[in-house]
Amino acid sequence: MIELEGVPELIDPVMVAAFEGWNDAGDAASAAVAHLDREWKGEVFAALDAEDYYDFQVNRPTVWLDGGVRRITWPTTRLSVVRVGGDKPRDLVLVRGIEPSMRWRSFCNELLGFAHELGVELVVVLGALLGDTPHTRPVPISGVTSDPDLARRMDLEETKYEGPTGIVGILQEACTHAGVPAVSLWAAVPHYVSQPPNPKATLALLNRLEDLIDVRVPLGELPEDARAWQVGVDQLAAEDSEVAEYVQTLEEARDTAELPEASGEAIAREFERYLRRRDGGPGGHATADGDGASYLRDNPGTRPRPPKPPQRPGTDDDDSSED
């Protein structure tokens, strides 16, 4: 039985979830939910029982000292609630955890139980995947749903994906079968610089989330971090002629593919989205045959080595694509 003590009546609540693991290339999705929780000072009100869903030999607990007392933190999924102020305040229920090792159906049912008790009107699951995308271009974000009506109403793609999936895909389908509107937002991360964190992809996910649920997210230092990340990757690519050549190939392919979209109408639509976001507001992974990026900031004394030359297009990839 789910007991929600201390949680006030929520206003137009939206559940936003992300899970570390296969669906979280560059840690971009989990970092986005962590950013929301940190900026809006989320209050944790529930945690799932770790023993029900996690293999502790895969996701090990950690031991730490609290004033000389040894304590243990168990891997789990936690729920917190934040209130977004403004002319039309609304609440976000943030779900942040690790992709479960077992009992995925029970895991999803438990989260849906919380959604039902809290009156959640929409579930948005964030994910990030590895793809053939240049780090020098805007991060591609795909918004997908299994609900045809929701796809038309919110300008999303109706998912046609078939193949291996992670907890993001399973939770979205569980919501659909339970009659709860659900959307997945996917950021594409360049496979040749996939090390986390990836502030550029995190920023892109938050911008798309703003558009989707009509809230303004305080971005803090994320834009600066995203710029620093790109500068760092530019420097690393410049030091390896083979990587630089590969990036140029990806840029040409991306620009050619997007050429039909570079109409005046498309540009105006993107500019309107930008204005809506900023006016009056504060400032193992899945793969895809498309686009994505990762964090290689140039810190003194800890500078990462240039990435190994990436596989040429046409070579096999061990992971499967996920929409």
N, C-alpha and C positions, 0 to 999 in steps of 0.2 A: 504494500500500500504506500502511495506517495503522499507525504505530508509536507506542505509548504508553509512552514511557520515563519512569520516575520516578513513575508513578501506582500507589499501593498497591492491594492487593485491597480492593474496596469492599464495604460492608455495606448490603444491601437498597437499592441505588441507585435514585434517581428523577431523571430528567432534567427540568429546568425551563428553558423557553426563552422568550425574548421578542425582538422585532425592531422597531427603529425604523422609522417610515414609516407606510404606509396603515393598518396594524393597531394603531396606537399613539396614539390620540387623547389629547391632553394629556400625552404621554410617560408615561402611567400604568403601562403594562406593563413597558417597559424600565427604569423607575425602580424597580419592584418587584424585578426580578432584580438590579439594581445594589445595592439595599439589602441583599439576602441576601448578595451577594458582599462587600460592605463590612463588614457586621456579623460575618460568620463568617470574614473574612480569606481569601477564596478564592485558590487558587493556580492560575494559568493554566498549562495543560499542552498546549494545542494552539490553532492559529489556521488558518482556511481560507485558501487562496491567493486574495488579493484579485483578481488578474487573471482568475481563472476565473469570477467571479460579479458583478463590479461595473463599471459604466460610470463612469469617473472624471470625466466631464463632468457627471454627475448627482450623484454623491457624491465630492466632491473630496478628495484627500489634504491634510493640513495640514503646514506647516513650522514647526519650533520650535527654540529654542536650548538646548543641553544643555552648560553650561559653556563657552560660546563656540563649540561645534560645532553646525552646522546639521544637524538630523535631520528625517526625514519619517515621519509616521504615516499608514498606508494604511487606508482603510475596509475593514473585514472583520468576520468573526464569530469570536469567541473562546470557548473552553471552559475552565472552571475547575471545581475540585472542592472541596467543603466538607464537613466532618464535623459533624453535629448530635449533641451529647452528650445525656445524660439516662439514664433507666432502660433505654430501648431505642434505642441510638445507630444512626444511619443516615447514609448519604452522599447528597449532592445534587450532580448534575452540572449546572452552570449554563451555559446557552448564551445569549450576549448579542451581538447584532450589528445589522446593518442589513438590511432586506429586500433580497434580491439583485436586481440589474437583469436577469439572464439566467441560463439553465441551471438553472431551478428543480428539475427532476427530479434532476439530478446533485447539486445542493446538498443536497437531502433525502436522497439515497442516501448521501452522505458523512457526514451527521449520524447516519443510521441505522447506518452502519458503526461509528462511535464507540459508539453505544448497545449494539450487539451485543458489541463487544470488552470493554466495561465491565460487561456483565451487567445493563444497565438493565431494571428490572421495569415501569416506567410512565413515560410521557412526558406532561408537563403543559405546554401552550403557553398563555401569557398574552397577552391582547389587550385593546384598549380601543376603543370606537366612540362616535360622536356620536349623541345621541338627544334626544328631547323629554322631558327629566326635570328636575325642579326641583332646584337645588343645595341646598335646605333639607332635603331628605329623604335617608335612607340611600341609598348608591350601589347600584343594582341590579347583582348579579353573576349571570351565567348560566353554568352548567356544562353543556357539551354533549359528546357523543361519538357516533361512528358505530357503536359496538359495542352492540347491544341488551342483551347480558348484562352488560356493564360499566355501562350506564345503570341497570339494575335494582339491581345490587350496590352502586353508589356513590351512588345517589339523584341521578342526572343526567338531563338531557333527551337523547333521541335526536334528533340534528339532522335537520331536514327542510328546511334552507335550500337554495334554488336561486337562482343569480345570480352576479355577479362575486365573486371571492374573492381573498385575499392569501396570503402565504406561510404564515400560521397555518393556514388551511384546507387548503392543499396538503400541509403537513407532517403534519397530523393524518391525512389520507387516505393518505399514504405509509406512515405507521405502521400503519394498519389493514390495508393490503394486505400489509405485511411481517409481520403477526401480532404486532405490538408494541402492547400496550394504550396508548391515547392519549386525553387529555382536553383540551379547551380551556376556559379560564375567561375570560369577557368582562366587563369593567366598562363601564357606560354613563356617558358624560360629557356634561353639558349643552352643547348646541351653541352656546348664546348666550354662554358663557364658556369657550371651548375652548383658550385659550392655555396652554401648558405652563409649569411643571409642575403636576401635580394631586395633591397629597399625600392628599386625601380618597379619591380613586379608587385610588391606590396602596395605601393602608391597607386598603381593602375587599378588594382582590385578595389581599393577604397574609393577611388573616383567613380568607378562603375557602380559600386554599391550606393553612393550618393544619388546617382541618377535613378537607380532602381527604386529606392524606398523614400526618395525626396527628403533627405536629411543633409545637413552640412557637417562634415567631419573636420575637427581641428587637426591639422596635419603636422603641427609641431616642426621637428627637424627632418621629417621624411623627405621633402623636396631637396634639401641640401644633401642629405645622405644619398639620394638617388643620383644627383649630379656627380658627387664624389665617386660613387661606384662606377659610373660610366667612364669618368676620366681615368680611373685605375685600370679598367679593362682596356680602354684605348691604348694606354701605355704598354700593357702586356702584349696586346696584339701587334703593336708596332715593333716590338722586339723580336718577333718571329714572323719571317716573311711568308711562311706557309700558312700560318693562322690568318695573317692579314689578307692573303689572297682568298682564303676560304670565306672570310667575312665579306669581302667585296662580292663574291659570287652570291652569297645569301642576300646582300643588299640589292643586287640587280634583279634577282628572282622576286624578291618582295615588292620592289618598285614596279616591276612589270605586271605583277598580279593585281596590284592596287590601282593601276592606271585608269581602268574604267570607272573607279569610284571617285576619282579626283575631279568631280564636276563641281560647278558653283553651288548646286543644291547640297551636295554632301559636305562641302567645306562650311557652308552656312549652318548646317545642322550641328556639326561638331563645335562651331564657335558658340552657338546658342547653349549647348550643353556646358561648355566652359563657363559662360556667364552665369548660368543657373547655379553652378557649384560655388562660384566665388563671390557673387554679389551679396554684400552684407554679411558674409560668413567669415569666421576665423580661419585664419589660416592652419632508398630505392624508390623509384618514382615512376609515375605514369608518363608515357611519351605520346607524341602526336606527330603526324606527317605535316607539320605546319610551322608553328612559331613558338618563342619564349625567352630567360636571363639569370645571373647569380652574382654574388657579392665578393669583390676582390679588392677591398680598400687597401691603400698603400700605407700601412702603418710602419713607423720606424722600427727596425729590428725584427719585424715579423712579416716582411714582404713576401708574398707567395711567389712560388716559381711560375714561369709562364706555363699556360696549359699545354698539354700534349697535343700534337696535331690532331684535329678532329677527323672522324671518318668521312670519306668522300661520299657525296650523295649517291645513293644506289646500294650502299652496303647495308647489311642486315643489322637490325637493332634488337637487343634482347627483350625490351619492354614493348607493350602494346599501347595503342592510342586509346584515349578516353575522352569522350565528350561530356 
